[in-house]
Amino acid sequence: MDVREVHEFLNGMWESIFRLNEELKAELPGLGFKVEDVEEVFGAYIYLDGEWKLMKYPHPAFEIKPQGEVGVTLQGYYFVFAIPKEKVGRELVERFVESFDEAFIYGGTNFLDDIYGPTKRASVDEIIERIAQSDEEVFQFEADFKSVDELKKGLMEFIAFAKSLGALEV
């Protein structure tokens, strides 16, 4: 292991998420969101080798209130929004899975069992059926990205269509 490379990688993660946090603090309040400060998040999971694995180390992330989180792990950048079951409609699911290659939909309580993900692909009809049959009250819509710029673009796209469909509580 090259300690210098690890150091530079971790610094890059934190620097990029701090920069994005400041940009979104300037942009998102006008859309009805409150952007919290970057924090160290413990107890998160990373998707490795086709399954969710517990991270026993922190990663930087921040909340976009009322329903979202943005962050970066060793795997890459992500956003995740909690959508109440009654607000999850066909068009939201369709737009979400069409818009993001690395997309996950999972329950708020049983978050280790994907409704939809890279190794659990499904048609929109199948996803809607899985959601309807689930006891979950809230579903997490997560998208992963390779760069902070891709994350910001995807986040803004998601906010625009999710707001237009009434899925966000702002």
N, C-alpha and C positions, 0 to 999 in steps of 0.2 A: 504494500500500500504506500503510495506517495502522499505523505502528509501535506505537502505544499498544494498538491492538486485538490485534495479534500478541502483544505482551508479555503482555497480560492473558489471552489464550487459552492461551499456553504455561504461564503460572503456574497457571492453573486446571487444566490437564492434570496437572501435577506435584503440586499440592496434593491433588487428588482421589485420585490413585494412592497417595500417601503415607498418606492417611487410610484408604483401603481396606486397605493393607498392614498397618497397625496393628490394624485390626479383625480381619483374618484371622489375624494372629499370635495373637490371643486366642482365636479360635474353632476353627481347623482342627487344631491339635495334638491335641485331644481325639478327632479322627476319624482320627488316624494320619499326618497330614501335617506337614511342616516348611516353614514360610514363611520364605523368605530376604528380605534387605533389597532395597529398590528400587535398581536400577542403571540406568546409561545403556547402552542396547542399540544397537549399531551393526550395519549390514549386513542389516537387516530389509527386508521387502518390504511394500508397501501395494497394495491392490487398487483400481486406477483405470482407468476406461474399459474394463472387461472384461478386464483383464490385470494381472498382478503386476508392479510397478515397484520397482526398488531404491531404498531410502531411503539417501542418503549422509550423513544427519544422524541423531543419536541420538534415541531416545524412551525414556520411563520404563517399566520392566517389572520383574517379580520372579518368581522361581521358586516353585512349590509342589511341593516334592519329595515323591515321587520322579518324577512324570511331567508336571507342568504348568507353564505360564507364564501370567501375567496382566499386561496392560499397556494402554497407550493410545497411539494414533498420531493424526495429524491427522484421520484418518478416523473414529476413535471408539475405544471400549473393546473389549477382546477377552480371551478365554481360549483356550488351546490345550493339549490333552493328547495325549501320545504313547501310543498303544495298540499293543502287539504284535499282529501279524496273527492269531496263534492265539487271541487274546482278543476279536477283533472278530466278534461274532455278529449274527444277524439282529435280535434284539430291541434291541441297542445301537444299531445303525444306524437302525432304525425310530423309536425314542424320540428319538434325536438330531435327525433331520431333521424330525420332527413338532414338536419342542419349540422349535426356533430358526429364525427366518425367515432370518437372515443366517448360514448355516452353510456350512462348507467341510470336505471330507474330502480329504486329499492324502497322498502318501507322505512318509516321513521323509527319503529320499534325493532323489527327484525331486519336490521340493515345489512346483515351478512348474507342474506338470501336475495339475489337480484331478481327483479321482475324482468329486467332487460339489461344486457351488458355485452361486452365483446365476445364472451364465450356462451352467452345465452341470447342469441338473436331470435327475433320473433317478428311476425307481421304486426301491424298496428291493431288488427282485430284481436290477435292473441294477447297483446299487451293489455288492451282494454278489458278483455275477459279476465286476465290474471288480476288486474286491479279490482274489478268488480267482485271477484270471488274472495279477495283478501279481507282479513279482519283489520288491516291497517287503517288508521284514520288520516295519516299523513304520508305522502310519498316524497322521496328525495329525488330530484332531477340533477344529476351531476354530469359535467362535461370536463374532459381533460385535454390539455394543450401542451405543445412542446416549447412555446415561448410566451413571455409575458405579453407581447404585442398581440399574438393570436388569442390569448385569454381575454384581453380587453375587448377586442373586436367581437368575439363570441359572446361575452357577457352582455355587451350592449345590444347585440342582435337578440339574445334571449329575453332581456328585459323588455325590448320593444314588442316582440310578439306575445310574450306572456302577459304583459300589461294590457295589450289590445284584446286579449281573450279573457280578461278578468281573473286570471290565475294568481296575480300578485295583489296583496292587501295594501296597496298604496293609492 
